[in-house]
Amino acid sequence: MESASQDINLNSPNKGLLSDAMTDVPVDSAASARTAAPEGLTLAEEEELRSELAKVEEEIGTLRQVLAAKERHCGELKRKLGLTPLDGLKQNLSKSWHDVQVSNAYVRTSEKLGEWNDKVTQSDFYKKTQETLSQAGQKTSAALSNVGSVISRKLGDMRNSATFKSFEDRVGTIKSRVVGSRENSTDGLHSPSGAGDKPPQDNAPF
C-alpha cells in the first residue's frame, strides 16, 4: 500500500506546481531582509555605520530618560520653594531677552543702526532741515512776541481813550452812590427815629 500511495503522489497532477512554488521561496531570508548597500559603501563600512547608529539611538533613549528624571526633580524643587509657573515664565522671558541682546545678530543690528544714525545726522539734507526748523521756530517766537506787544499797546490805548475814561467815571460815580446809600442805611438802623432831632426836656420843679 505504501508503494501505491507513493506512486499516486508522484503521478499527481499538482506535482509540477508544488515544485515550482518551492523554488520561489528564498533560501537566505536574512540576506533578503537586508536593504541594498548605498553606492560607494562597502559591506564593512555599512555594518560599521549601522552599529554606530544603534549606539547613538541607544544614547538618545538614555538621555531622554535622564532628562525626564531631571525635569521631575526640578519641578519638586520649585514646588518646595513656592515658585509658580508664572515665575518660571518670567524667568524664561528674561533669559530669552538677555540671550537676544548678547546674540551676534542683535549686536550687528545695533551697530548698523548706529552707523545709519551717524550717516543721517551728518548728511547735508539733515543739517538743512534742522536749520530750516530752527529758523521757523525763531520766526514763530518773534511773531508771537509781536502779537503780545500789539495787544498790550492796544489795551493801553483803549484805557487812555476818552470813551474808556468816561466809562470809568460812570462806574466810580455808581460805586460811590451805592457805598453812600449803604452808609446812610446803616446809620439809620443804629439811631432811634427822632431821638437826634429833639433835645431832652428838663422837668422844672413846682
N, CA and C atoms as an extended XYZ file, in Angstrom:
618
Properties=species:S:1:pos:R:3:atomname:S:1:resname:S:1:resid:I:1 pbc="F F F"
N         0.820       -1.188        0.000 N   MET     1
C         0.000        0.000        0.000 CA  MET     1
C         0.860        1.246        0.000 C   MET     1
N         1.978        1.242        0.714 N   GLU     2
C         2.863        2.386        0.713 CA  GLU     2
C         3.405        2.673       -0.673 C   GLU     2
N         3.745        1.640       -1.422 N   SER     3
C         4.262        1.858       -2.764 CA  SER     3
C         3.197        2.434       -3.660 C   SER     3
N         1.922        2.046       -3.406 N   ALA     4
C         0.831        2.577       -4.229 CA  ALA     4
C         0.616        4.049       -3.949 C   ALA     4
N         0.675        4.413       -2.627 N   SER     5
C         0.475        5.826       -2.297 CA  SER     5
C         1.603        6.683       -2.836 C   SER     5
N         2.822        6.163       -2.811 N   GLN     6
C         3.948        6.922       -3.374 CA  GLN     6
C         3.780        7.124       -4.857 C   GLN     6
N         3.272        6.068       -5.553 N   ASP     7
C         3.057        6.202       -6.986 CA  ASP     7
C         2.001        7.247       -7.268 C   ASP     7
N         0.928        7.280       -6.412 N   ILE     8
C        -0.135        8.267       -6.619 CA  ILE     8
C         0.395        9.673       -6.441 C   ILE     8
N         1.226        9.863       -5.361 N   ASN     9
C         1.780       11.208       -5.120 CA  ASN     9
C         2.711       11.628       -6.239 C   ASN     9
N         3.481       10.704       -6.712 N   LEU    10
C         4.412       11.045       -7.778 CA  LEU    10
C         3.706       11.325       -9.076 C   LEU    10
N         2.613       10.592       -9.305 N   ASN    11
C         1.866       10.774      -10.536 CA  ASN    11
C         0.770       11.831      -10.404 C   ASN    11
N         0.740       12.582       -9.284 N   SER    12
C        -0.307       13.598       -9.062 CA  SER    12
C        -0.118       14.747      -10.041 C   SER    12
N        -1.232       15.297      -10.534 N   PRO    13
C        -1.104       16.439      -11.469 CA  PRO    13
C        -0.560       17.694      -10.814 C   PRO    13
N        -0.563       17.856       -9.476 N   ASN    14
C        -0.040       19.015       -8.767 CA  ASN    14
C         1.451       18.917       -8.503 C   ASN    14
N         2.068       17.909       -9.037 N   LYS    15
C         3.487       17.705       -8.771 CA  LYS    15
C         4.313       18.888       -9.273 C   LYS    15
N         4.048       19.353      -10.471 N   GLY    16
C         4.823       20.456      -11.034 CA  GLY    16
C         4.589       21.766      -10.307 C   GLY    16
N         3.329       22.018       -9.883 N   LEU    17
C         3.022       23.256       -9.182 CA  LEU    17
C         3.725       23.324       -7.852 C   LEU    17
N         3.768       22.222       -7.142 N   LEU    18
C         4.424       22.202       -5.836 CA  LEU    18
C         5.910       22.425       -5.962 C   LEU    18
N         6.514       21.847       -6.933 N   SER    19
C         7.954       22.024       -7.102 CA  SER    19
C         8.292       23.443       -7.521 C   SER    19
N         7.413       24.040       -8.361 N   ASP    20
C         7.663       25.431       -8.772 CA  ASP    20
C         7.526       26.385       -7.602 C   ASP    20
N         6.539       26.143       -6.729 N   ALA    21
C         6.361       27.015       -5.552 CA  ALA    21
C         7.535       26.889       -4.612 C   ALA    21
N         8.092       25.734       -4.467 N   MET    22
C         9.243       25.524       -3.600 CA  MET    22
C        10.459       26.266       -4.118 C   MET    22
N        10.593       26.369       -5.414 N   THR    23
C        11.768       27.039       -5.963 CA  THR    23
C        11.676       28.551       -5.797 C   THR    23
N        10.430       29.133       -5.584 N   ASP    24
C        10.281       30.579       -5.438 CA  ASP    24
C        10.632       31.082       -4.050 C   ASP    24
N        10.684       30.215       -3.040 N   VAL    25
C        10.988       30.618       -1.677 CA  VAL    25
C        12.480       30.912       -1.570 C   VAL    25
N        12.881       32.117       -1.087 N   PRO    26
C        14.329       32.414       -0.973 CA  PRO    26
C        14.970       31.547        0.087 C   PRO    26
N        16.199       31.210       -0.161 N   VAL    27
C        16.924       30.336        0.754 CA  VAL    27
C        17.468       31.138        1.924 C   VAL    27
N        18.084       32.339        1.670 N   ASP    28
C        18.698       33.143        2.708 CA  ASP    28
C        17.740       34.290        3.047 C   ASP    28
N        16.941       34.135        4.113 N   SER    29
C        15.966       35.158        4.481 CA  SER    29
C        16.654       36.403        5.049 C   SER    29
N        17.757       36.266        5.773 N   ALA    30
C        18.477       37.404        6.339 CA  ALA    30
C        19.062       38.286        5.246 C   ALA    30
N        19.548       37.674        4.226 N   ALA    31
C        20.139       38.430        3.123 CA  ALA    31
C        19.064       39.195        2.361 C   ALA    31
N        17.865       38.557        2.232 N   SER    32
C        16.802       39.243        1.512 CA  SER    32
C        16.232       40.399        2.333 C   SER    32
N        16.198       40.309        3.687 N   ALA    33
C        15.679       41.367        4.538 CA  ALA    33
C        16.606       42.572        4.580 C   ALA    33
N        17.859       42.391        4.365 N   ARG    34
C        18.830       43.479        4.406 CA  ARG    34
C        18.661       44.352        3.162 C   ARG    34
N        18.605       45.673        3.386 N   THR    35
C        18.493       46.588        2.261 CA  THR    35
C        19.806       46.663        1.500 C   THR    35
N        19.672       47.097        0.294 N   ALA    36
C        20.868       47.172       -0.534 CA  ALA    36
C        21.791       48.270       -0.015 C   ALA    36
N        23.046       48.015       -0.034 N   ALA    37
C        24.034       48.979        0.455 CA  ALA    37
C        24.082       50.182       -0.475 C   ALA    37
N        24.188       51.410        0.094 N   PRO    38
C        24.294       52.592       -0.768 CA  PRO    38
C        25.534       52.497       -1.635 C   PRO    38
N        25.440       53.228       -2.726 N   GLU    39
C        26.580       53.216       -3.638 CA  GLU    39
C        27.784       53.900       -2.993 C   GLU    39
N        28.939       53.363       -3.201 N   GLY    40
C        30.171       53.919       -2.657 CA  GLY    40
C        30.526       53.377       -1.289 C   GLY    40
N        29.700       52.512       -0.694 N   LEU    41
C        29.985       51.917        0.617 CA  LEU    41
C        30.180       50.427        0.460 C   LEU    41
N        31.170       49.949        1.167 N   THR    42
C        31.395       48.509        1.191 CA  THR    42
C        30.535       47.901        2.284 C   THR    42
N        30.456       46.583        2.306 N   LEU    43
C        29.675       45.902        3.332 CA  LEU    43
C        30.233       46.175        4.723 C   LEU    43
N        31.540       46.255        4.851 N   ALA    44
C        32.155       46.515        6.152 CA  ALA    44
C        31.803       47.927        6.647 C   ALA    44
N        31.866       48.894        5.729 N   GLU    45
C        31.512       50.266        6.115 CA  GLU    45
C        30.037       50.367        6.501 C   GLU    45
N        29.198       49.650        5.760 N   GLU    46
C        27.771       49.661        6.083 CA  GLU    46
C        27.518       49.065        7.467 C   GLU    46
N        28.153       47.973        7.778 N   GLU    47
C        27.988       47.361        9.096 CA  GLU    47
C        28.472       48.291       10.204 C   GLU    47
N        29.580       48.997        9.964 N   GLU    48
C        30.106       49.920       10.967 CA  GLU    48
C        29.139       51.074       11.213 C   GLU    48
N        28.587       51.606       10.127 N   LEU    49
C        27.625       52.710       10.268 CA  LEU    49
C        26.356       52.259       10.987 C   LEU    49
N        25.878       51.091       10.670 N   ARG    50
C        24.681       50.578       11.342 CA  ARG    50
C        24.934       50.364       12.827 C   ARG    50
N        26.116       49.885       13.173 N   SER    51
C        26.458       49.692       14.581 CA  SER    51
C        26.530       51.031       15.319 C   SER    51
N        27.130       52.042       14.652 N   GLU    52
C        27.203       53.370       15.260 CA  GLU    52
C        25.803       53.982       15.422 C   GLU    52
N        24.934       53.788       14.434 N   LEU    53
C        23.564       54.292       14.514 CA  LEU    53
C        22.823       53.674       15.691 C   LEU    53
N        22.982       52.397       15.901 N   ALA    54
C        22.322       51.727       17.022 CA  ALA    54
C        22.806       52.297       18.355 C   ALA    54
N        24.118       52.562       18.451 N   LYS    55
C        24.658       53.141       19.684 CA  LYS    55
C        24.094       54.544       19.949 C   LYS    55
N        24.042       55.344       18.878 N   VAL    56
C        23.526       56.711       19.032 CA  VAL    56
C        22.067       56.688       19.456 C   VAL    56
N        21.260       55.838       18.845 N   GLU    57
C        19.851       55.739       19.230 CA  GLU    57
C        19.706       55.292       20.679 C   GLU    57
N        20.579       54.382       21.102 N   GLU    58
C        20.537       53.940       22.498 CA  GLU    58
C        20.914       55.085       23.449 C   GLU    58
N        21.904       55.875       23.072 N   GLU    59
C        22.298       57.022       23.905 CA  GLU    59
C        21.182       58.061       23.978 C   GLU    59
N        20.482       58.271       22.841 N   ILE    60
C        19.371       59.223       22.834 CA  ILE    60
C        18.272       58.770       23.793 C   ILE    60
N        17.952       57.494       23.787 N   GLY    61
C        16.949       56.980       24.717 CA  GLY    61
C        17.366       57.160       26.168 C   GLY    61
N        18.657       56.914       26.445 N   THR    62
C        19.154       57.092       27.814 CA  THR    62
C        19.081       58.557       28.245 C   THR    62
N        19.494       59.447       27.334 N   LEU    63
C        19.436       60.880       27.657 CA  LEU    63
C        18.005       61.351       27.879 C   LEU    63
N        17.062       60.818       27.139 N   ARG    64
C        15.659       61.192       27.350 CA  ARG    64
C        15.185       60.773       28.742 C   ARG    64
N        15.578       59.609       29.152 N   GLN    65
C        15.201       59.152       30.495 CA  GLN    65
C        15.832       60.036       31.576 C   GLN    65
N        17.111       60.392       31.379 N   VAL    66
C        17.793       61.259       32.340 CA  VAL    66
C        17.133       62.633       32.380 C   VAL    66
N        16.784       63.174       31.205 N   LEU    67
C        16.137       64.483       31.143 CA  LEU    67
C        14.778       64.474       31.833 C   LEU    67
N        14.018       63.421       31.631 N   ALA    68
C        12.715       63.327       32.292 CA  ALA    68
C        12.879       63.295       33.807 C   ALA    68
N        13.893       62.551       34.293 N   ALA    69
C        14.140       62.498       35.737 CA  ALA    69
C        14.571       63.865       36.265 C   ALA    69
N        15.407       64.571       35.514 N   LYS    70
C        15.848       65.899       35.934 CA  LYS    70
C        14.673       66.886       35.974 C   LYS    70
N        13.779       66.810       35.005 N   GLU    71
C        12.617       67.699       34.975 CA  GLU    71
C        11.702       67.439       36.168 C   GLU    71
N        11.512       66.164       36.516 N   ARG    72
C        10.697       65.854       37.695 CA  ARG    72
C        11.338       66.418       38.956 C   ARG    72
N        12.653       66.264       39.081 N   HIS    73
C        13.353       66.784       40.243 CA  HIS    73
C        13.285       68.313       40.295 C   HIS    73
N        13.398       68.962       39.141 N   CYS    74
C        13.301       70.416       39.073 CA  CYS    74
C        11.906       70.882       39.500 C   CYS    74
N        10.870       70.164       39.062 N   GLY    75
C         9.517       70.522       39.457 CA  GLY    75
C         9.303       70.382       40.959 C   GLY    75
N         9.869       69.353       41.558 N   GLU    76
C         9.744       69.173       43.007 CA  GLU    76
C        10.443       70.304       43.763 C   GLU    76
N        11.636       70.708       43.295 N   LEU    77
C        12.351       71.802       43.950 CA  LEU    77
C        11.568       73.118       43.845 C   LEU    77
N        10.987       73.414       42.666 N   LYS    78
C        10.190       74.625       42.511 CA  LYS    78
C         8.960       74.600       43.409 C   LYS    78
N         8.341       73.441       43.541 N   ARG    79
C         7.153       73.339       44.392 CA  ARG    79
C         7.519       73.585       45.845 C   ARG    79
N         8.655       73.076       46.298 N   LYS    80
C         9.077       73.298       47.672 CA  LYS    80
C         9.438       74.767       47.919 C   LYS    80
N         9.986       75.444       46.894 N   LEU    81
C        10.347       76.849       47.034 CA  LEU    81
C         9.152       77.785       46.845 C   LEU    81
N         8.016       77.258       46.451 N   GLY    82
C         6.833       78.083       46.253 CA  GLY    82
C         6.827       78.843       44.947 C   GLY    82
N         7.615       78.412       43.995 N   LEU    83
C         7.663       79.084       42.700 CA  LEU    83
C         6.508       78.600       41.827 C   LEU    83
N         5.816       79.566       41.225 N   THR    84
C         4.674       79.252       40.370 CA  THR    84
C         5.130       79.180       38.916 C   THR    84
N         4.287       78.617       38.047 N   PRO    85
C         4.641       78.605       36.616 CA  PRO    85
C         4.823       79.999       36.035 C   PRO    85
N         4.104       81.004       36.605 N   LEU    86
C         4.268       82.368       36.119 CA  LEU    86
C         5.676       82.879       36.403 C   LEU    86
N         6.223       82.539       37.571 N   ASP    87
C         7.599       82.942       37.879 CA  ASP    87
C         8.582       82.308       36.898 C   ASP    87
N         8.321       81.053       36.576 N   GLY    88
C         9.188       80.398       35.606 CA  GLY    88
C         9.094       81.019       34.231 C   GLY    88
N         7.862       81.445       33.856 N   LEU    89
C         7.697       82.094       32.566 CA  LEU    89
C         8.438       83.427       32.515 C   LEU    89
N         8.345       84.215       33.622 N   LYS    90
C         9.063       85.483       33.672 CA  LYS    90
C        10.571       85.261       33.568 C   LYS    90
N        11.048       84.256       34.276 N   GLN    91
C        12.481       83.980       34.244 CA  GLN    91
C        12.923       83.555       32.841 C   GLN    91
N        12.100       82.749       32.185 N   ASN    92
C        12.446       82.314       30.829 CA  ASN    92
C        12.445       83.484       29.852 C   ASN    92
N        11.454       84.379       30.006 N   LEU    93
C        11.409       85.544       29.120 CA  LEU    93
C        12.607       86.460       29.341 C   LEU    93
N        12.970       86.656       30.624 N   SER    94
C        14.126       87.492       30.918 CA  SER    94
C        15.401       86.880       30.346 C   SER    94
N        15.544       85.583       30.505 N   LYS    95
C        16.730       84.916       29.962 CA  LYS    95
C        16.741       84.982       28.436 C   LYS    95
N        15.558       84.806       27.828 N   SER    96
C        15.491       84.867       26.365 CA  SER    96
C        15.867       86.251       25.864 C   SER    96
N        15.380       87.302       26.542 N   TRP    97
C        15.710       88.664       26.130 CA  TRP    97
C        17.200       88.943       26.305 C   TRP    97
N        17.777       88.425       27.388 N   HIS    98
C        19.222       88.588       27.589 CA  HIS    98
C        19.998       87.865       26.491 C   HIS    98
N        19.524       86.681       26.127 N   ASP    99
C        20.198       85.941       25.065 CA  ASP    99
C        20.104       86.698       23.733 C   ASP    99
N        18.962       87.357       23.509 N   VAL   100
C        18.809       88.125       22.277 CA  VAL   100
C        19.761       89.314       22.263 C   VAL   100
N        19.891       89.988       23.432 N   GLN   101
C        20.749       91.168       23.494 CA  GLN   101
C        22.225       90.826       23.281 C   GLN   101
N        22.634       89.658       23.730 N   VAL   102
C        24.042       89.291       23.576 CA  VAL   102
C        24.289       88.497       22.303 C   VAL   102
N        23.245       88.266       21.528 N   SER   103
C        23.423       87.500       20.299 CA  SER   103
C        24.149       88.340       19.255 C   SER   103
N        24.791       87.657       18.347 N   ASN   104
C        25.551       88.351       17.307 CA  ASN   104
C        24.635       89.160       16.389 C   ASN   104
N        23.452       88.627       16.102 N   ALA   105
C        22.531       89.332       15.214 CA  ALA   105
C        22.083       90.646       15.843 C   ALA   105
N        21.773       90.627       17.150 N   TYR   106
C        21.327       91.850       17.830 CA  TYR   106
C        22.457       92.878       17.871 C   TYR   106
N        23.662       92.411       18.165 N   VAL   107
C        24.803       93.329       18.236 CA  VAL   107
C        25.070       93.948       16.870 C   VAL   107
N        25.028       93.131       15.828 N   ARG   108
C        25.262       93.658       14.482 CA  ARG   108
C        24.172       94.645       14.077 C   ARG   108
N        22.922       94.340       14.443 N   THR   109
C        21.817       95.247       14.115 CA  THR   109
C        21.974       96.575       14.836 C   THR   109
N        22.368       96.525       16.120 N   SER   110
C        22.574       97.768       16.878 CA  SER   110
C        23.697       98.600       16.267 C   SER   110
N        24.770       97.930       15.904 N   GLU   111
C        25.879       98.663       15.273 CA  GLU   111
C        25.441       99.272       13.943 C   GLU   111
N        24.662       98.525       13.160 N   LYS   112
C        24.208       99.032       11.867 CA  LYS   112
C        23.283      100.232       12.048 C   LYS   112
N        22.388      100.169       13.045 N   LEU   113
C        21.503      101.298       13.321 CA  LEU   113
C        22.295      102.523       13.768 C   LEU   113
N        23.348      102.291       14.577 N   GLY   114
C        24.197      103.403       14.982 CA  GLY   114
C        24.902      104.044       13.801 C   GLY   114
N        25.361      103.223       12.871 N   GLU   115
C        26.006      103.761       11.675 CA  GLU   115
C        25.016      104.565       10.840 C   GLU   115
N        23.805      104.047       10.680 N   TRP   116
C        22.787      104.769        9.904 CA  TRP   116
C        22.445      106.101       10.572 C   TRP   116
N        22.358      106.089       11.899 N   ASN   117
C        22.042      107.333       12.615 CA  ASN   117
C        23.144      108.375       12.400 C   ASN   117
N        24.390      107.921       12.470 N   ASP   118
C        25.505      108.852       12.231 CA  ASP   118
C        25.475      109.402       10.807 C   ASP   118
N        25.176      108.545        9.845 N   LYS   119
C        25.134      108.999        8.458 CA  LYS   119
C        24.005      110.004        8.244 C   LYS   119
N        22.852      109.737        8.864 N   VAL   120
C        21.705      110.630        8.686 CA  VAL   120
C        21.971      111.985        9.324 C   VAL   120
N        22.485      111.972       10.564 N   THR   121
C        22.718      113.236       11.275 CA  THR   121
C        23.855      114.039       10.661 C   THR   121
N        24.765      113.398        9.980 N   GLN   122
C        25.881      114.103        9.358 CA  GLN   122
C        25.604      114.488        7.901 C   GLN   122
N        24.456      114.106        7.385 N   SER   123
C        24.152      114.406        5.987 CA  SER   123
C        23.754      115.870        5.829 C   SER   123
N        23.969      116.397        4.612 N   ASP   124
C        23.619      117.791        4.324 CA  ASP   124
C        22.111      118.015        4.404 C   ASP   124
N        21.332      117.023        3.961 N   PHE   125
C        19.874      117.172        3.997 CA  PHE   125
C        19.368      117.313        5.431 C   PHE   125
N        19.932      116.513        6.347 N   TYR   126
C        19.517      116.604        7.756 CA  TYR   126
C        19.893      117.964        8.340 C   TYR   126
N        21.109      118.445        8.024 N   LYS   127
C        21.543      119.739        8.555 CA  LYS   127
C        20.676      120.872        8.024 C   LYS   127
N        20.342      120.833        6.721 N   LYS   128
C        19.495      121.870        6.150 CA  LYS   128
C        18.098      121.841        6.774 C   LYS   128
N        17.577      120.631        6.981 N   THR   129
C        16.253      120.509        7.592 CA  THR   129
C        16.257      121.045        9.013 C   THR   129
N        17.331      120.741        9.756 N   GLN   130
C        17.425      121.224       11.132 CA  GLN   130
C        17.530      122.754       11.176 C   GLN   130
N        18.306      123.321       10.258 N   GLU   131
C        18.430      124.777       10.208 CA  GLU   131
C        17.097      125.425        9.836 C   GLU   131
N        16.368      124.813        8.894 N   THR   132
C        15.070      125.353        8.483 CA  THR   132
C        14.083      125.339        9.643 C   THR   132
N        14.056      124.230       10.386 N   LEU   133
C        13.154      124.138       11.538 CA  LEU   133
C        13.537      125.147       12.610 C   LEU   133
N        14.835      125.328       12.817 N   SER   134
C        15.278      126.297       13.821 CA  SER   134
C        14.861      127.708       13.431 C   SER   134
N        15.039      128.060       12.159 N   GLN   135
C        14.633      129.387       11.695 CA  GLN   135
C        13.126      129.561       11.796 C   GLN   135
N        12.381      128.521       11.474 N   ALA   136
C        10.924      128.609       11.581 CA  ALA   136
C        10.499      128.816       13.027 C   ALA   136
N        11.180      128.146       13.962 N   GLY   137
C        10.861      128.333       15.366 CA  GLY   137
C        11.166      129.732       15.849 C   GLY   137
N        12.287      130.267       15.408 N   GLN   138
C        12.631      131.640       15.788 CA  GLN   138
C        11.626      132.640       15.228 C   GLN   138
N        11.198      132.432       13.980 N   LYS   139
C        10.217      133.333       13.389 CA  LYS   139
C         8.878      133.231       14.113 C   LYS   139
N         8.511      132.036       14.488 N   THR   140
C         7.253      131.864       15.211 CA  THR   140
C         7.303      132.557       16.562 C   THR   140
N         8.428      132.425       17.271 N   SER   141
C         8.574      133.091       18.570 CA  SER   141
C         8.520      134.608       18.411 C   SER   141
N         9.197      135.116       17.374 N   ALA   142
C         9.175      136.566       17.147 CA  ALA   142
C         7.765      137.044       16.813 C   ALA   142
N         7.032      136.258       16.009 N   ALA   143
C         5.666      136.646       15.648 CA  ALA   143
C         4.768      136.666       16.878 C   ALA   143
N         4.887      135.665       17.738 N   LEU   144
C         4.080      135.634       18.955 CA  LEU   144
C         4.425      136.805       19.867 C   LEU   144
N         5.725      137.145       19.949 N   SER   145
C         6.135      138.287       20.768 CA  SER   145
C         5.552      139.577       20.222 C   SER   145
N         5.549      139.726       18.898 N   ASN   146
C         4.983      140.926       18.282 CA  ASN   146
C         3.481      141.012       18.539 C   ASN   146
N         2.814      139.880       18.465 N   VAL   147
C         1.368      139.868       18.724 CA  VAL   147
C         1.089      140.305       20.153 C   VAL   147
N         1.892      139.802       21.126 N   GLY   148
C         1.715      140.199       22.518 CA  GLY   148
C         1.943      141.680       22.718 C   GLY   148
N         2.961      142.214       22.032 N   SER   149
C         3.241      143.651       22.152 CA  SER   149
C         2.098      144.479       21.576 C   SER   149
N         1.570      144.057       20.448 N   VAL   150
C         0.460      144.782       19.826 CA  VAL   150
C        -0.765      144.766       20.720 C   VAL   150
N        -1.059      143.604       21.310 N   ILE   151
C        -2.223      143.508       22.190 CA  ILE   151
C        -2.050      144.414       23.409 C   ILE   151
N        -0.842      144.390       24.000 N   SER   152
C        -0.599      145.260       25.163 CA  SER   152
C        -0.746      146.729       24.782 C   SER   152
N        -0.218      147.111       23.621 N   ARG   153
C        -0.317      148.508       23.186 CA  ARG   153
C        -1.765      148.891       22.923 C   ARG   153
N        -2.529      147.991       22.318 N   LYS   154
C        -3.937      148.270       22.051 CA  LYS   154
C        -4.710      148.450       23.353 C   LYS   154
N        -4.413      147.594       24.353 N   LEU   155
C        -5.091      147.732       25.639 CA  LEU   155
C        -4.746      149.067       26.296 C   LEU   155
N        -3.467      149.448       26.219 N   GLY   156
C        -3.064      150.742       26.787 CA  GLY   156
C        -3.752      151.906       26.092 C   GLY   156
N        -3.822      151.854       24.771 N   ASP   157
C        -4.505      152.916       24.035 CA  ASP   157
C        -5.982      152.979       24.383 C   ASP   157
N        -6.578      151.803       24.579 N   MET   158
C        -8.001      151.768       24.897 CA  MET   158
C        -8.255      152.362       26.281 C   MET   158
N        -7.375      152.075       27.238 N   ARG   159
C        -7.560      152.622       28.587 CA  ARG   159
C        -7.336      154.136       28.612 C   ARG   159
N        -6.511      154.632       27.713 N   ASN   160
C        -6.261      156.068       27.660 CA  ASN   160
C        -7.288      156.813       26.809 C   ASN   160
N        -8.165      156.103       26.182 N   SER   161
C        -9.149      156.761       25.322 CA  SER   161
C       -10.214      157.452       26.161 C   SER   161
N       -10.884      158.449       25.537 N   ALA   162
C       -11.928      159.212       26.232 CA  ALA   162
C       -13.119      158.336       26.580 C   ALA   162
N       -13.431      157.391       25.728 N   THR   163
C       -14.581      156.510       25.989 CA  THR   163
C       -14.352      155.677       27.226 C   THR   163
N       -13.143      155.089       27.330 N   PHE   164
C       -12.852      154.248       28.482 CA  PHE   164
C       -12.828      155.070       29.772 C   PHE   164
N       -12.265      156.323       29.716 N   LYS   165
C       -12.230      157.182       30.912 CA  LYS   165
C       -13.629      157.580       31.331 C   LYS   165
N       -14.496      157.892       30.361 N   SER   166
C       -15.878      158.225       30.688 CA  SER   166
C       -16.572      157.041       31.343 C   SER   166
N       -16.274      155.836       30.833 N   PHE   167
C       -16.865      154.633       31.421 CA  PHE   167
C       -16.368      154.438       32.851 C   PHE   167
N       -15.061      154.700       33.090 N   GLU   168
C       -14.518      154.581       34.445 CA  GLU   168
C       -15.164      155.602       35.387 C   GLU   168
N       -15.391      156.816       34.887 N   ASP   169
C       -16.023      157.842       35.727 CA  ASP   169
C       -17.439      157.419       36.110 C   ASP   169
N       -18.159      156.882       35.150 N   ARG   170
C       -19.518      156.443       35.441 CA  ARG   170
C       -19.526      155.312       36.465 C   ARG   170
N       -18.614      154.355       36.286 N   VAL   171
C       -18.530      153.249       37.251 CA  VAL   171
C       -18.176      153.786       38.633 C   VAL   171
N       -17.248      154.771       38.719 N   GLY   172
C       -16.876      155.334       40.012 CA  GLY   172
C       -18.051      156.063       40.653 C   GLY   172
N       -18.827      156.792       39.862 N   THR   173
C       -19.978      157.505       40.393 CA  THR   173
C       -21.017      156.540       40.949 C   THR   173
N       -21.282      155.460       40.168 N   ILE   174
C       -22.257      154.467       40.628 CA  ILE   174
C       -21.772      153.794       41.906 C   ILE   174
N       -20.490      153.528       41.966 N   LYS   175
C       -19.929      152.874       43.151 CA  LYS   175
C       -20.050      153.773       44.370 C   LYS   175
N       -19.739      155.077       44.210 N   SER   176
C       -19.820      155.999       45.355 CA  SER   176
C       -21.255      156.131       45.830 C   SER   176
N       -22.214      156.165       44.899 N   ARG   177
C       -23.609      156.254       45.293 CA  ARG   177
C       -24.044      155.021       46.083 C   ARG   177
N       -23.627      153.856       45.598 N   VAL   178
C       -24.010      152.620       46.285 CA  VAL   178
C       -23.414      152.576       47.677 C   VAL   178
N       -22.142      152.960       47.811 N   VAL   179
C       -21.484      152.948       49.112 CA  VAL   179
C       -22.123      153.965       50.039 C   VAL   179
N       -22.465      155.172       49.518 N   GLY   180
C       -23.092      156.191       50.351 CA  GLY   180
C       -24.458      155.769       50.838 C   GLY   180
N       -25.244      155.150       49.990 N   SER   181
C       -26.576      154.693       50.407 CA  SER   181
C       -26.477      153.612       51.466 C   SER   181
N       -25.470      152.762       51.356 N   ARG   182
C       -25.296      151.718       52.373 CA  ARG   182
C       -24.933      152.321       53.715 C   ARG   182
N       -24.073      153.378       53.726 N   GLU   183
C       -23.665      154.010       54.979 CA  GLU   183
C       -24.855      154.701       55.621 C   GLU   183
N       -25.698      155.372       54.827 N   ASN   184
C       -26.870      156.055       55.376 CA  ASN   184
C       -27.852      155.072       55.983 C   ASN   184
N       -28.066      153.962       55.291 N   SER   185
C       -28.997      152.961       55.824 CA  SER   185
C       -28.462      152.351       57.099 C   SER   185
N       -27.165      152.206       57.207 N   THR   186
C       -26.580      151.650       58.427 CA  THR   186
C       -26.716      152.614       59.585 C   THR   186
N       -26.536      153.926       59.376 N   ASP   187
C       -26.701      154.922       60.443 CA  ASP   187
C       -28.137      154.979       60.903 C   ASP   187
N       -29.071      154.853       59.998 N   GLY   188
C       -30.467      154.890       60.371 CA  GLY   188
C       -30.883      153.728       61.222 C   GLY   188
N       -30.259      152.593       61.005 N   LEU   189
C       -30.600      151.415       61.813 CA  LEU   189
C       -30.071      151.542       63.230 C   LEU   189
N       -28.932      152.181       63.451 N   HIS   190
C       -28.329      152.262       64.783 CA  HIS   190
C       -28.972      153.338       65.640 C   HIS   190
N       -29.469      154.458       65.061 N   SER   191
C       -30.041      155.559       65.856 CA  SER   191
C       -31.550      155.453       65.846 C   SER   191
N       -32.306      155.672       67.077 N   PRO   192
C       -33.775      155.610       67.077 CA  PRO   192
C       -34.342      156.800       66.366 C   PRO   192
N       -35.546      156.638       65.773 N   SER   193
C       -36.173      157.706       64.985 CA  SER   193
C       -36.566      158.870       65.863 C   SER   193
N       -36.125      160.065       65.502 N   GLY   194
C       -36.476      161.292       66.216 CA  GLY   194
C       -35.664      161.576       67.439 C   GLY   194
N       -34.814      160.669       67.836 N   ALA   195
C       -34.026      160.869       69.057 CA  ALA   195
C       -32.974      161.920       68.867 C   ALA   195
N       -32.460      162.058       67.680 N   GLY   196
C       -31.397      163.025       67.436 CA  GLY   196
C       -31.920      164.398       67.065 C   GLY   196
N       -33.233      164.532       66.758 N   ASP   197
C       -33.777      165.818       66.323 CA  ASP   197
C       -34.208      166.706       67.497 C   ASP   197
N       -34.783      166.091       68.529 N   LYS   198
C       -35.295      166.872       69.652 CA  LYS   198
C       -34.388      166.728       70.842 C   LYS   198
N       -33.985      167.868       71.511 N   PRO   199
C       -33.136      167.759       72.703 CA  PRO   199
C       -33.966      167.292       73.882 C   PRO   199
N       -33.422      166.686       74.881 N   PRO   200
C       -34.169      166.223       76.058 CA  PRO   200
C       -34.693      167.416       76.854 C   PRO   200
N       -35.933      167.355       77.344 N   GLN   201
C       -36.553      168.426       78.110 CA  GLN   201
C       -36.277      168.208       79.594 C   GLN   201
N       -35.970      169.350       80.284 N   ASP   202
C       -35.738      169.318       81.739 CA  ASP   202
C       -37.065      169.480       82.455 C   ASP   202
N       -37.288      168.640       83.393 N   ASN   203
C       -38.512      168.735       84.185 CA  ASN   203
C       -38.294      169.765       85.322 C   ASN   203
N       -38.966      170.972       85.231 N   ALA   204
C       -38.800      172.025       86.246 CA  ALA   204
C       -39.597      171.701       87.499 C   ALA   204
N       -39.047      172.001       88.683 N   PRO   205
C       -39.795      171.699       89.904 CA  PRO   205
C       -40.908      172.690       90.106 C   PRO   205
N       -41.945      172.325       90.720 N   PHE   206
C       -43.059      173.221       91.038 CA  PHE   206
C       -42.700      174.141       92.144 C   PHE   206
